[in-house]
Amino acid sequence: MLELDDCLVPRPFAQWIADKVIVDDEAIFINKKRIPLNALGVLHVFGIPAGDINISMVDDAGKSEFLAFFGLT
């Protein structure tokens, strides 16, 4: 969310969420509650299929691939 151009999520809120992510646990922790970040959760929240689509995270190509999935540039 922090890297997407024209993101409708206010940057301070997106940063707050990002600060709550514990990568090793694959979850967001808020007030001692765990919100899992797994394929099923992403499917429910973003509507991104939980399948075998690999998106590069090395450079800006991943950003383009992600946006292209939604028909955006």
C-alpha positions as CSV (number, residue, x, y, z in Angstrom):
1,M,0.0,0.0,0.0
2,L,2.9,2.4,0.8
3,E,4.4,2.0,-2.7
4,L,1.2,2.2,-4.8
5,D,0.7,5.5,-6.6
6,D,-2.6,7.2,-5.9
7,C,-3.4,4.9,-3.1
8,L,-6.7,5.9,-1.4
9,V,-5.5,4.7,2.0
10,P,-4.1,7.6,4.0
11,R,-0.3,7.1,4.2
12,P,-0.2,7.4,8.0
13,F,-2.8,4.6,8.4
14,A,-0.9,2.4,5.8
15,Q,2.3,3.0,7.8
16,W,0.6,2.2,11.1
17,I,-0.6,-1.1,9.6
18,A,2.8,-1.9,8.1
19,D,4.4,-1.3,11.5
20,K,2.1,-3.9,13.0
21,V,3.1,-6.6,10.6
22,I,5.3,-9.4,12.0
23,V,6.8,-11.0,8.9
24,D,8.1,-14.2,10.6
25,D,4.6,-14.8,12.0
26,E,2.9,-13.9,8.7
27,A,0.4,-11.8,10.7
28,I,-0.7,-8.4,11.8
29,F,-0.8,-8.0,15.6
30,I,-3.2,-5.3,17.0
31,N,-4.1,-5.1,20.7
32,K,-2.7,-8.6,21.3
33,K,-5.0,-10.0,18.5
34,R,-3.5,-11.8,15.5
35,I,-4.8,-11.2,12.0
36,P,-3.2,-13.9,9.7
37,L,-1.7,-12.8,6.4
38,N,-2.1,-15.9,4.3
39,A,-3.4,-16.7,0.8
40,L,-7.0,-17.2,2.1
41,G,-7.0,-13.9,4.0
42,V,-5.7,-12.0,0.9
43,L,-8.4,-13.7,-1.2
44,H,-11.1,-12.5,1.2
45,V,-9.7,-8.9,1.6
46,F,-8.4,-8.1,-1.8
47,G,-10.1,-10.6,-4.0
48,I,-6.7,-11.8,-5.3
49,P,-7.0,-15.5,-6.2
50,A,-5.1,-17.8,-3.9
51,G,-3.3,-19.6,-6.7
52,D,0.0,-20.1,-8.4
53,I,0.5,-16.6,-9.7
54,N,4.0,-15.4,-8.8
55,I,4.6,-11.6,-8.5
56,S,8.1,-10.4,-8.5
57,M,9.1,-8.5,-5.4
58,V,12.7,-7.6,-6.6
59,D,12.0,-4.4,-8.5
60,D,9.2,-2.3,-10.0
61,A,8.2,-5.2,-12.2
62,G,6.3,-6.6,-9.3
63,K,4.3,-3.4,-8.9
64,S,3.4,-3.5,-12.6
65,E,2.4,-7.2,-12.5
66,F,0.2,-6.5,-9.4
67,L,-1.5,-3.6,-11.0
68,A,-1.9,-5.4,-14.3
69,F,-3.8,-8.2,-12.4
70,F,-6.5,-5.6,-11.7
71,G,-6.3,-4.0,-15.2
72,L,-4.5,-0.9,-13.9
73,T,-1.2,0.7,-14.9
